[in-house]
């Protein structure tokens, strides 16, 4: 077994969010010297279960193995079917982590730094489009660049969030939302109230939930969402599926391909 290759792969799966169980399986599989293999594990997020299969393949020219992709399947309680996506690994970019994969499959958006084919970096929010699929069965991915007009910090400042008053708490909150998390916060006003929030870049807003994680309707945000939905519908009818500042991202033909999902 190539120890340097093992150490590199171990770090790679670690930083993609897979824990000691996957790392232990990696050594066992490499010792078998197969042409390709998969590592499987299930992670619980609350009552949700995320089953993943990490796919490795041996080089045809050496004893090196490569971590090419992983398949993630989200099973919600009470649902008879799961929803899944294959996430591709790129050695030169920030890959989608396991937690980010869960958040995407659960319908939320994730902020990533991406690189185009020339290595130039740019930032965008990613969101799975569950209504459209690619030729390999993956859901298409929508990208919302800064030009689209969503500014996370300005969006959360519209709400009376206690954590924003503390600089360190503010940074932690922003980073959590960028990873696609539904984050617990405290709303101040007539007594402190526990709330959950998540970023909603498609509709340029923050989605708010009560302490039981039931969505709270917001008149201004709902009106913005309705307007954007109407624009999307009109664009779709005219054969233009994208909004200004949005780029459709799919395998094989994306102009910005470093983080493949």
DRENPA-3360 file (N, C-alpha, C; in nm, 2 decimals, always signed):
BEGIN
1 = XXXXXXXX = +0.08/-0.12/+0.00/+0.00/+0.00/+0.00/+0.09/+0.13/+0.00 ~ +0.05/+0.22/-0.08/+0.12/+0.35/-0.09/+0.08/+0.44/+0.03 ~ +0.17/+0.45/+0.13/+0.14/+0.52/+0.25/+0.11/+0.67/+0.22 ~ +0.19/+0.73/+0.13/+0.17/+0.87/+0.10/+0.03/+0.89/+0.04 ~ -0.01/+0.80/-0.05/-0.14/+0.81/-0.11/-0.25/+0.79/+0.00 ~ -0.23/+0.70/+0.09/-0.32/+0.68/+0.20/-0.34/+0.80/+0.28 ~ -0.23/+0.87/+0.32/-0.24/+0.99/+0.40/-0.31/+1.10/+0.33 ~ -0.28/+1.11/+0.20/-0.35/+1.22/+0.12/-0.50/+1.19/+0.12;
9 = XXXXXXXX = -0.54/+1.07/+0.09/-0.68/+1.04/+0.08/-0.75/+1.05/+0.21 ~ -0.68/+1.02/+0.32/-0.73/+1.03/+0.46/-0.76/+1.17/+0.49 ~ -0.67/+1.26/+0.45/-0.69/+1.41/+0.48/-0.81/+1.46/+0.39 ~ -0.81/+1.41/+0.26/-0.91/+1.45/+0.17/-1.05/+1.42/+0.22 ~ -1.07/+1.30/+0.27/-1.21/+1.26/+0.31/-1.24/+1.33/+0.45 ~ -1.13/+1.35/+0.53/-1.15/+1.43/+0.65/-1.20/+1.57/+0.63 ~ -1.14/+1.64/+0.54/-1.18/+1.78/+0.51/-1.31/+1.79/+0.42 ~ -1.35/+1.67/+0.37/-1.48/+1.67/+0.31/-1.59/+1.64/+0.41;
17 = XXXXXXXX = -1.55/+1.62/+0.53/-1.65/+1.60/+0.64/-1.68/+1.46/+0.68 ~ -1.60/+1.37/+0.64/-1.62/+1.23/+0.68/-1.53/+1.19/+0.80 ~ -1.58/+1.12/+0.89/-1.51/+1.10/+1.02/-1.42/+0.98/+1.03 ~ -1.40/+0.94/+1.15/-1.30/+0.83/+1.17/-1.35/+0.70/+1.12 ~ -1.48/+0.67/+1.11/-1.53/+0.55/+1.06/-1.48/+0.53/+0.91 ~ -1.50/+0.64/+0.83/-1.46/+0.63/+0.69/-1.31/+0.62/+0.68 ~ -1.24/+0.69/+0.76/-1.09/+0.69/+0.76/-1.04/+0.55/+0.79 ~ -1.10/+0.48/+0.88/-1.06/+0.34/+0.92/-1.09/+0.25/+0.80;
25 = XXXXXXXX = -1.21/+0.26/+0.74/-1.24/+0.18/+0.63/-1.15/+0.20/+0.51 ~ -1.10/+0.32/+0.49/-1.01/+0.35/+0.38/-0.88/+0.27/+0.39 ~ -0.82/+0.25/+0.50/-0.70/+0.17/+0.51/-0.73/+0.02/+0.48 ~ -0.84/-0.03/+0.53/-0.88/-0.16/+0.50/-0.90/-0.19/+0.35 ~ -0.96/-0.09/+0.29/-0.99/-0.11/+0.14/-0.86/-0.10/+0.06 ~ -0.78/-0.01/+0.10/-0.65/+0.01/+0.02/-0.56/-0.12/+0.03 ~ -0.57/-0.18/+0.15/-0.49/-0.31/+0.17/-0.54/-0.42/+0.07 ~ -0.66/-0.41/+0.03/-0.71/-0.52/-0.06/-0.66/-0.50/-0.20;
33 = XXXXXXXX = -0.62/-0.38/-0.24/-0.56/-0.35/-0.37/-0.66/-0.38/-0.48 ~ -0.78/-0.35/-0.47/-0.88/-0.36/-0.57/-0.87/-0.24/-0.67 ~ -0.92/-0.26/-0.79/-0.92/-0.16/-0.89/-1.01/-0.04/-0.85 ~ -1.12/-0.07/-0.78/-1.20/+0.04/-0.73/-1.28/-0.01/-0.61 ~ -1.32/+0.08/-0.53/-1.40/+0.04/-0.41/-1.48/+0.16/-0.36 ~ -1.58/+0.13/-0.27/-1.66/+0.23/-0.21/-1.66/+0.21/-0.06 ~ -1.67/+0.32/+0.01/-1.69/+0.33/+0.16/-1.82/+0.38/+0.19 ~ -1.90/+0.31/+0.27/-2.04/+0.35/+0.30/-2.05/+0.38/+0.45;
41 = XXXXXXXX = -2.14/+0.48/+0.48/-2.17/+0.51/+0.62/-2.30/+0.59/+0.62 ~ -2.36/+0.59/+0.74/-2.49/+0.67/+0.75/-2.47/+0.76/+0.87 ~ -2.51/+0.89/+0.85/-2.50/+0.99/+0.95/-2.63/+1.05/+0.98 ~ -2.67/+1.07/+1.11/-2.79/+1.12/+1.15/-2.78/+1.27/+1.17 ~ -2.88/+1.34/+1.12/-2.90/+1.49/+1.14/-3.04/+1.51/+1.20 ~ -3.04/+1.51/+1.33/-3.17/+1.51/+1.40/-3.24/+1.38/+1.37 ~ -3.36/+1.38/+1.31/-3.43/+1.26/+1.27/-3.41/+1.22/+1.13 ~ -3.33/+1.30/+1.06/-3.30/+1.27/+0.92/-3.18/+1.18/+0.91;
49 = XXXXXXXX = -3.17/+1.09/+0.81/-3.06/+1.00/+0.79/-2.99/+1.03/+0.65 ~ -2.86/+1.05/+0.65/-2.79/+1.07/+0.53/-2.70/+0.95/+0.50 ~ -2.73/+0.87/+0.40/-2.65/+0.76/+0.37/-2.55/+0.80/+0.25 ~ -2.42/+0.77/+0.27/-2.33/+0.82/+0.17/-2.24/+0.70/+0.13 ~ -2.20/+0.70/+0.00/-2.11/+0.60/-0.05/-1.99/+0.68/-0.12 ~ -1.87/+0.67/-0.07/-1.75/+0.73/-0.12/-1.69/+0.64/-0.22 ~ -1.66/+0.70/-0.34/-1.61/+0.62/-0.45/-1.47/+0.64/-0.49 ~ -1.39/+0.54/-0.49/-1.24/+0.55/-0.51/-1.21/+0.46/-0.63;
57 = XXXXXXXX = -1.11/+0.50/-0.71/-1.06/+0.42/-0.82/-0.91/+0.43/-0.83 ~ -0.85/+0.32/-0.87/-0.71/+0.31/-0.89/-0.66/+0.36/-1.02 ~ -0.55/+0.43/-1.02/-0.49/+0.48/-1.15/-0.45/+0.36/-1.24 ~ -0.46/+0.37/-1.37/-0.42/+0.27/-1.46/-0.27/+0.27/-1.48 ~ -0.21/+0.37/-1.43/-0.06/+0.39/-1.46/+0.03/+0.37/-1.33 ~ -0.04/+0.36/-1.22/+0.04/+0.36/-1.09/-0.04/+0.29/-0.98 ~ +0.02/+0.29/-0.86/-0.05/+0.23/-0.75/-0.14/+0.34/-0.67 ~ -0.15/+0.45/-0.73/-0.23/+0.56/-0.67/-0.38/+0.54/-0.68;
65 = XXXXXXXX = -0.45/+0.57/-0.58/-0.60/+0.57/-0.58/-0.65/+0.72/-0.57 ~ -0.77/+0.74/-0.63/-0.83/+0.87/-0.63/-0.97/+0.87/-0.58 ~ -1.00/+0.97/-0.50/-1.14/+0.99/-0.44/-1.21/+1.07/-0.55 ~ -1.30/+1.00/-0.62/-1.36/+1.07/-0.74/-1.49/+1.14/-0.71 ~ -1.57/+1.07/-0.62/-1.71/+1.13/-0.60/-1.77/+1.06/-0.48 ~ -1.88/+1.11/-0.43/-1.96/+1.04/-0.33/-2.11/+1.06/-0.36 ~ -2.18/+0.96/-0.33/-2.33/+0.96/-0.35/-2.39/+0.98/-0.21 ~ -2.48/+1.08/-0.20/-2.55/+1.10/-0.08/-2.70/+1.09/-0.10;
73 = XXXXXXXX = -2.76/+1.01/-0.01/-2.91/+0.99/-0.01/-2.97/+1.03/+0.12 ~ -3.06/+1.13/+0.11/-3.13/+1.18/+0.23/-3.26/+1.11/+0.25 ~ -3.28/+1.05/+0.37/-3.41/+0.99/+0.41/-3.47/+1.07/+0.52 ~ -3.59/+1.12/+0.49/-3.67/+1.20/+0.59/-3.76/+1.10/+0.66 ~ -3.79/+1.13/+0.79/-3.88/+1.04/+0.86/-4.02/+1.05/+0.80 ~ -4.08/+0.94/+0.79/-4.22/+0.93/+0.74/-4.23/+0.93/+0.59 ~ -4.11/+0.94/+0.52/-4.11/+0.94/+0.37/-4.07/+0.80/+0.32 ~ -4.14/+0.75/+0.22/-4.11/+0.62/+0.17/-3.99/+0.62/+0.07;
81 = XXXXXXXX = -3.96/+0.74/+0.02/-3.85/+0.75/-0.08/-3.74/+0.85/-0.02 ~ -3.62/+0.83/-0.08/-3.51/+0.92/-0.04/-3.48/+1.01/-0.16 ~ -3.40/+1.12/-0.13/-3.36/+1.21/-0.24/-3.21/+1.21/-0.24 ~ -3.15/+1.19/-0.36/-3.00/+1.17/-0.37/-2.94/+1.26/-0.47 ~ -2.80/+1.27/-0.46/-2.72/+1.35/-0.55/-2.58/+1.29/-0.54 ~ -2.51/+1.29/-0.66/-2.37/+1.25/-0.66/-2.29/+1.38/-0.66 ~ -2.20/+1.39/-0.57/-2.11/+1.51/-0.56/-1.97/+1.47/-0.60 ~ -1.91/+1.54/-0.70/-1.78/+1.51/-0.75/-1.67/+1.59/-0.68;
89 = XXXXXXXX = -1.56/+1.52/-0.67/-1.44/+1.57/-0.60/-1.34/+1.63/-0.69 ~ -1.30/+1.75/-0.66/-1.20/+1.82/-0.74/-1.08/+1.85/-0.65 ~ -0.96/+1.82/-0.69/-0.85/+1.83/-0.60/-0.80/+1.98/-0.59 ~ -0.85/+2.07/-0.68/-0.80/+2.20/-0.68/-0.91/+2.30/-0.62 ~ -1.01/+2.26/-0.56/-1.12/+2.35/-0.52/-1.18/+2.30/-0.39 ~ -1.26/+2.39/-0.33/-1.33/+2.35/-0.21/-1.45/+2.26/-0.25 ~ -1.44/+2.14/-0.20/-1.55/+2.05/-0.23/-1.67/+2.06/-0.14 ~ -1.78/+2.01/-0.19/-1.90/+2.01/-0.10/-1.88/+1.91/+0.01;
97 = XXXXXXXX = -1.89/+1.96/+0.13/-1.87/+1.87/+0.25/-2.00/+1.78/+0.27 ~ -1.99/+1.68/+0.36/-2.10/+1.60/+0.39/-2.22/+1.68/+0.45 ~ -2.19/+1.77/+0.54/-2.29/+1.85/+0.60/-2.36/+1.95/+0.49 ~ -2.27/+2.00/+0.41/-2.33/+2.09/+0.30/-2.41/+2.01/+0.20 ~ -2.37/+1.88/+0.18/-2.46/+1.79/+0.09/-2.59/+1.77/+0.16 ~ -2.59/+1.75/+0.29/-2.72/+1.73/+0.36/-2.81/+1.85/+0.35 ~ -2.74/+1.97/+0.37/-2.82/+2.10/+0.36/-2.88/+2.12/+0.22 ~ -2.80/+2.09/+0.12/-2.85/+2.10/-0.02/-2.96/+2.01/-0.05;
105 = XXXXXXXX = -2.95/+1.88/-0.01/-3.06/+1.78/-0.03/-3.18/+1.82/+0.05 ~ -3.16/+1.89/+0.16/-3.28/+1.93/+0.24/-3.34/+2.06/+0.19 ~ -3.29/+2.11/+0.08/-3.36/+2.22/+0.01/-3.30/+2.36/+0.04 ~ -3.19/+2.36/+0.12/-3.12/+2.49/+0.15/-3.01/+2.53/+0.05 ~ -2.96/+2.65/+0.07/-2.85/+2.70/-0.02/-2.72/+2.70/+0.05 ~ -2.61/+2.68/-0.02/-2.48/+2.68/+0.03/-2.39/+2.78/-0.04 ~ -2.31/+2.86/+0.03/-2.22/+2.95/-0.03/-2.08/+2.89/-0.05 ~ -2.03/+2.90/-0.17/-1.90/+2.84/-0.20/-1.81/+2.94/-0.28;
113 = XXXXXXXX = -1.68/+2.93/-0.25/-1.58/+2.99/-0.34/-1.55/+2.89/-0.45 ~ -1.57/+2.93/-0.58/-1.55/+2.84/-0.69/-1.44/+2.90/-0.78 ~ -1.39/+2.81/-0.87/-1.29/+2.85/-0.97/-1.33/+2.81/-1.10 ~ -1.31/+2.90/-1.20/-1.35/+2.86/-1.34/-1.23/+2.77/-1.40 ~ -1.25/+2.74/-1.53/-1.15/+2.65/-1.59/-1.01/+2.71/-1.60 ~ -1.00/+2.85/-1.59/-0.87/+2.92/-1.59/-0.82/+2.94/-1.45 ~ -0.89/+2.89/-1.35/-0.84/+2.90/-1.21/-0.88/+3.03/-1.14 ~ -0.96/+3.11/-1.21/-1.00/+3.24/-1.15/-1.12/+3.21/-1.05;
121 = XXXXXXXX = -1.10/+3.27/-0.93/-1.20/+3.24/-0.82/-1.32/+3.34/-0.83 ~ -1.43/+3.29/-0.79/-1.55/+3.37/-0.77/-1.64/+3.30/-0.67 ~ -1.73/+3.38/-0.62/-1.82/+3.33/-0.51/-1.96/+3.32/-0.56 ~ -2.03/+3.21/-0.51/-2.17/+3.20/-0.55/-2.25/+3.11/-0.45 ~ -2.38/+3.13/-0.44/-2.46/+3.05/-0.37/-2.51/+2.94/-0.46 ~ -2.51/+2.81/-0.40/-2.56/+2.70/-0.48/-2.69/+2.64/-0.42 ~ -2.78/+2.60/-0.51/-2.91/+2.54/-0.47/-2.95/+2.44/-0.57 ~ -2.99/+2.32/-0.52/-3.04/+2.22/-0.61/-3.18/+2.25/-0.66;
129 = XXXXXXXX = -3.19/+2.22/-0.79/-3.32/+2.24/-0.86/-3.39/+2.10/-0.87 ~ -3.48/+2.08/-0.78/-3.54/+1.95/-0.77/-3.64/+1.92/-0.88 ~ -3.67/+2.02/-0.97/-3.76/+2.00/-1.08/-3.69/+1.96/-1.21 ~ -3.56/+1.97/-1.21/-3.48/+1.94/-1.33/-3.36/+1.85/-1.30 ~ -3.34/+1.76/-1.39/-3.22/+1.67/-1.37/-3.13/+1.67/-1.49 ~ -3.01/+1.63/-1.47/-2.91/+1.62/-1.58/-2.92/+1.48/-1.64 ~ -2.84/+1.45/-1.74/-2.84/+1.32/-1.81/-2.79/+1.21/-1.72 ~ -2.71/+1.24/-1.62/-2.67/+1.13/-1.53/-2.76/+1.11/-1.41;
137 = XXXXXXXX = -2.87/+1.18/-1.41/-2.97/+1.16/-1.30/-2.95/+1.26/-1.18 ~ -2.85/+1.34/-1.18/-2.83/+1.44/-1.08/-2.93/+1.56/-1.10 ~ -2.97/+1.62/-0.99/-3.04/+1.75/-1.00/-2.95/+1.86/-1.05 ~ -3.01/+1.94/-1.13/-2.94/+2.06/-1.18/-2.91/+2.15/-1.06 ~ -2.80/+2.23/-1.07/-2.76/+2.32/-0.96/-2.77/+2.46/-1.01 ~ -2.84/+2.54/-0.94/-2.85/+2.68/-0.97/-2.74/+2.76/-0.89 ~ -2.68/+2.86/-0.96/-2.58/+2.94/-0.90/-2.63/+3.09/-0.89 ~ -2.61/+3.15/-0.77/-2.65/+3.29/-0.76/-2.53/+3.37/-0.72;
145 = XXXXXXXX = -2.47/+3.44/-0.81/-2.35/+3.52/-0.79/-2.38/+3.65/-0.71 ~ -2.28/+3.73/-0.67/-2.31/+3.85/-0.60/-2.39/+3.95/-0.69 ~ -2.38/+3.94/-0.82/-2.45/+4.03/-0.91/-2.60/+4.00/-0.91 ~ -2.64/+3.88/-0.86/-2.78/+3.85/-0.84/-2.85/+3.95/-0.75 ~ -2.77/+3.99/-0.65/-2.83/+4.10/-0.56/-2.86/+4.05/-0.42 ~ -2.82/+3.93/-0.38/-2.85/+3.89/-0.24/-2.73/+3.92/-0.16 ~ -2.75/+3.99/-0.05/-2.64/+4.02/+0.05/-2.68/+3.97/+0.18 ~ -2.62/+3.86/+0.23/-2.66/+3.79/+0.35/-2.66/+3.88/+0.47;
153 = XXXXXXXX = -2.56/+3.96/+0.49/-2.55/+4.04/+0.61/-2.66/+4.15/+0.62 ~ -2.69/+4.21/+0.50/-2.80/+4.30/+0.50/-2.93/+4.24/+0.52 ~ -2.95/+4.11/+0.47/-3.07/+4.04/+0.49/-3.10/+4.01/+0.64 ~ -3.00/+3.97/+0.71/-3.02/+3.93/+0.85/-3.04/+4.05/+0.94 ~ -2.98/+4.17/+0.89/-2.99/+4.29/+0.97/-3.13/+4.35/+0.97 ~ -3.22/+4.29/+0.89/-3.36/+4.34/+0.88/-3.44/+4.27/+1.00 ~ -3.38/+4.18/+1.07/-3.44/+4.11/+1.18/-3.38/+4.14/+1.31 ~ -3.46/+4.14/+1.42/-3.41/+4.18/+1.55/-3.34/+4.06/+1.62;
161 = XXXXXXXX = -3.22/+4.03/+1.56/-3.15/+3.91/+1.61/-3.04/+3.95/+1.71 ~ -3.05/+3.89/+1.83/-2.97/+3.93/+1.94/-2.82/+3.90/+1.91 ~ -2.79/+3.79/+1.85/-2.65/+3.75/+1.82/-2.58/+3.85/+1.74 ~ -2.65/+3.94/+1.66/-2.58/+4.03/+1.58/-2.50/+4.14/+1.66 ~ -2.54/+4.16/+1.78/-2.48/+4.27/+1.86/-2.34/+4.23/+1.91 ~ -2.31/+4.10/+1.91/-2.17/+4.05/+1.95/-2.09/+4.02/+1.82 ~ -1.98/+4.09/+1.80/-1.90/+4.07/+1.67/-1.87/+3.92/+1.65 ~ -1.83/+3.85/+1.75/-1.79/+3.71/+1.73/-1.91/+3.62/+1.70;
169 = XXXXXXXX = -2.02/+3.65/+1.77/-2.15/+3.58/+1.74/-2.20/+3.61/+1.60 ~ -2.18/+3.73/+1.56/-2.22/+3.77/+1.42/-2.15/+3.69/+1.32 ~ -2.01/+3.68/+1.33/-1.93/+3.61/+1.24/-1.97/+3.46/+1.24 ~ -1.99/+3.40/+1.35/-2.03/+3.26/+1.36/-2.16/+3.24/+1.29 ~ -2.26/+3.33/+1.31/-2.39/+3.32/+1.25/-2.38/+3.32/+1.10 ~ -2.31/+3.42/+1.05/-2.29/+3.43/+0.90/-2.23/+3.31/+0.84 ~ -2.12/+3.26/+0.91/-2.05/+3.14/+0.86/-2.14/+3.02/+0.86 ~ -2.22/+3.00/+0.96/-2.32/+2.89/+0.97/-2.42/+2.90/+0.86;
177 = XXXXXXXX = -2.47/+3.02/+0.83/-2.57/+3.03/+0.73/-2.51/+3.01/+0.59 ~ -2.39/+3.05/+0.57/-2.32/+3.03/+0.44/-2.30/+2.88/+0.42 ~ -2.29/+2.80/+0.52/-2.27/+2.65/+0.50/-2.41/+2.59/+0.48 ~ -2.51/+2.66/+0.48/-2.65/+2.61/+0.45/-2.72/+2.56/+0.57 ~ -2.67/+2.59/+0.69/-2.74/+2.55/+0.81/-2.87/+2.63/+0.84 ~ -2.96/+2.56/+0.91/-3.08/+2.63/+0.97/-3.03/+2.66/+1.11 ~ -3.01/+2.78/+1.14/-2.94/+2.82/+1.26/-3.04/+2.88/+1.37 ~ -3.02/+2.83/+1.49/-3.10/+2.88/+1.60/-3.05/+3.02/+1.64;
185 = XXXXXXXX = -3.14/+3.12/+1.66/-3.11/+3.25/+1.71/-3.21/+3.30/+1.81 ~ -3.19/+3.42/+1.86/-3.28/+3.48/+1.96/-3.33/+3.61/+1.90 ~ -3.46/+3.62/+1.88/-3.52/+3.75/+1.84/-3.56/+3.83/+1.97 ~ -3.52/+3.96/+1.97/-3.55/+4.04/+2.08/-3.67/+4.14/+2.05 ~ -3.73/+4.18/+2.15/-3.85/+4.26/+2.14/-3.93/+4.25/+2.26 ~ -4.06/+4.20/+2.25/-4.14/+4.18/+2.36/-4.10/+4.05/+2.43 ~ -3.98/+4.05/+2.49/-3.92/+3.93/+2.55/-3.85/+3.85/+2.44 ~ -3.74/+3.78/+2.49/-3.66/+3.70/+2.39/-3.74/+3.59/+2.34;
193 = XXXXXXXX = -3.73/+3.56/+2.21/-3.80/+3.45/+2.14/-3.70/+3.37/+2.06 ~ -3.71/+3.24/+2.08/-3.62/+3.15/+2.00/-3.68/+3.13/+1.86 ~ -3.59/+3.15/+1.77/-3.62/+3.14/+1.63/-3.51/+3.06/+1.55 ~ -3.55/+3.01/+1.44/-3.45/+2.94/+1.35/-3.45/+3.02/+1.22 ~ -3.34/+3.04/+1.16/-3.33/+3.11/+1.03/-3.24/+3.04/+0.93 ~ -3.26/+3.06/+0.81/-3.18/+3.01/+0.70/-3.17/+3.10/+0.59 ~ -3.06/+3.10/+0.51/-3.04/+3.19/+0.40/-3.13/+3.15/+0.28 ~ -3.19/+3.24/+0.21/-3.27/+3.21/+0.10/-3.23/+3.30/-0.02;
201 = XXXXXXXX = -3.11/+3.28/-0.07/-3.06/+3.37/-0.18/-3.15/+3.38/-0.30 ~ -3.21/+3.27/-0.34/-3.30/+3.28/-0.46/-3.40/+3.39/-0.45 ~ -3.46/+3.41/-0.33/-3.56/+3.51/-0.30/-3.51/+3.63/-0.22 ~ -3.37/+3.64/-0.22/-3.31/+3.75/-0.16/-3.36/+3.78/-0.02 ~ -3.37/+3.68/+0.06/-3.43/+3.70/+0.20/-3.37/+3.60/+0.30 ~ -3.42/+3.61/+0.42/-3.40/+3.51/+0.52/-3.53/+3.44/+0.56 ~ -3.53/+3.31/+0.56/-3.65/+3.24/+0.60/-3.65/+3.22/+0.75 ~ -3.76/+3.25/+0.81/-3.77/+3.24/+0.96/-3.86/+3.13/+1.00;
209 = XXXXXXXX = -3.82/+3.06/+1.11/-3.91/+2.95/+1.17/-3.93/+2.98/+1.31 ~ -4.04/+2.93/+1.37/-4.06/+2.95/+1.51/-3.98/+2.85/+1.59 ~ -4.00/+2.84/+1.72/-3.93/+2.75/+1.81/-3.96/+2.60/+1.78 ~ -4.07/+2.58/+1.71/-4.10/+2.44/+1.67/-4.06/+2.41/+1.52 ~ -3.99/+2.51/+1.46/-3.94/+2.50/+1.33/-4.05/+2.50/+1.22 ~ -4.16/+2.57/+1.26/-4.27/+2.60/+1.16/-4.24/+2.73/+1.10 ~ -4.25/+2.74/+0.97/-4.22/+2.87/+0.90/-4.31/+2.98/+0.94 ~ -4.25/+3.10/+0.96/-4.33/+3.22/+0.99/-4.33/+3.30/+0.86;
217 = XXXXXXXX = -4.45/+3.33/+0.82/-4.47/+3.41/+0.70/-4.43/+3.56/+0.73 ~ -4.37/+3.62/+0.63/-4.32/+3.76/+0.64/-4.37/+3.83/+0.51 ~ -4.45/+3.93/+0.53/-4.52/+4.00/+0.42/-4.42/+4.05/+0.31 ~ -4.32/+4.12/+0.36/-4.23/+4.18/+0.26/-4.15/+4.07/+0.18 ~ -4.10/+3.97/+0.26/-4.02/+3.86/+0.20/-4.11/+3.78/+0.10 ~ -4.24/+3.76/+0.15/-4.33/+3.68/+0.06/-4.36/+3.75/-0.07 ~ -4.37/+3.88/-0.06/-4.40/+3.96/-0.18/-4.28/+3.95/-0.28 ~ -4.16/+3.96/-0.22/-4.04/+3.95/-0.31/-4.03/+3.81/-0.37;
225 = XXXXXXXX = -4.06/+3.71/-0.29/-4.06/+3.57/-0.34/-4.16/+3.56/-0.46 ~ -4.28/+3.61/-0.44/-4.39/+3.60/-0.54/-4.34/+3.67/-0.67 ~ -4.28/+3.79/-0.66/-4.23/+3.86/-0.77/-4.12/+3.79/-0.85 ~ -4.03/+3.73/-0.78/-3.92/+3.65/-0.84/-3.98/+3.53/-0.91 ~ -4.07/+3.46/-0.84/-4.13/+3.34/-0.90/-4.20/+3.37/-1.03 ~ -4.27/+3.49/-1.03/-4.34/+3.53/-1.16/-4.24/+3.56/-1.27 ~ -4.12/+3.62/-1.23/-4.02/+3.65/-1.33/-3.96/+3.52/-1.38 ~ -3.93/+3.43/-1.29/-3.88/+3.30/-1.33/-3.97/+3.23/-1.43;
233 = XXXXXXXX = -4.10/+3.23/-1.40/-4.20/+3.17/-1.48/-4.20/+3.23/-1.62 ~ -4.20/+3.36/-1.63/-4.20/+3.43/-1.75/-4.07/+3.40/-1.83 ~ -3.96/+3.40/-1.77/-3.83/+3.37/-1.84/-3.83/+3.22/-1.89 ~ -3.89/+3.13/-1.81/-3.90/+2.99/-1.85/-3.98/+2.98/-1.98 ~ -4.09/+3.05/-1.98/-4.18/+3.05/-2.10/-4.12/+3.11/-2.22 ~ -4.02/+3.20/-2.20/-3.95/+3.27/-2.31/-3.83/+3.19/-2.35 ~ -3.80/+3.08/-2.28/-3.68/+3.00/-2.31/-3.56/+3.04/-2.24 ~ -3.57/+3.14/-2.15/-3.45/+3.18/-2.07/-3.47/+3.15/-1.93;
241 = XXXXXXXX = -3.40/+3.04/-1.88/-3.43/+2.99/-1.74/-3.35/+3.07/-1.64 ~ -3.27/+3.16/-1.67/-3.18/+3.22/-1.57/-3.22/+3.37/-1.55 ~ -3.20/+3.41/-1.43/-3.22/+3.55/-1.39/-3.09/+3.62/-1.39 ~ -3.09/+3.76/-1.40/-2.96/+3.83/-1.40/-2.88/+3.80/-1.27 ~ -2.75/+3.76/-1.29/-2.67/+3.72/-1.18/-2.68/+3.58/-1.14 ~ -2.75/+3.50/-1.22/-2.77/+3.36/-1.20/-2.70/+3.28/-1.31 ~ -2.64/+3.17/-1.28/-2.58/+3.08/-1.38/-2.63/+2.94/-1.35 ~ -2.68/+2.88/-1.45/-2.72/+2.74/-1.44/-2.59/+2.65/-1.43;
249 = XXXXXXXX = -2.58/+2.56/-1.34/-2.46/+2.48/-1.33/-2.50/+2.33/-1.35 ~ -2.44/+2.26/-1.44/-2.47/+2.12/-1.46/-2.34/+2.05/-1.51 ~ -2.32/+1.92/-1.48/-2.20/+1.85/-1.52/-2.18/+1.86/-1.67 ~ -2.05/+1.87/-1.70/-2.01/+1.86/-1.84/-2.01/+1.99/-1.92 ~ -2.10/+2.08/-1.89/-2.10/+2.20/-1.98/-2.10/+2.33/-1.90 ~ -2.07/+2.32/-1.77/-2.07/+2.45/-1.69/-1.94/+2.53/-1.72 ~ -1.96/+2.66/-1.73/-1.84/+2.74/-1.75/-1.76/+2.75/-1.62 ~ -1.82/+2.73/-1.51/-1.75/+2.74/-1.38/-1.77/+2.60/-1.31;
257 = XXXXX = -1.66/+2.53/-1.31/-1.67/+2.38/-1.28/-1.60/+2.33/-1.17 ~ -1.52/+2.41/-1.09/-1.43/+2.36/-0.99/-1.51/+2.28/-0.88 ~ -1.61/+2.33/-0.83/-1.69/+2.25/-0.74/-1.80/+2.19/-0.81 ~ -1.79/+2.06/-0.84/-1.89/+1.98/-0.91/-1.99/+1.92/-0.81 ~ -2.12/+1.93/-0.84/-2.22/+1.87/-0.75/-2.31/+1.79/-0.83;
% end
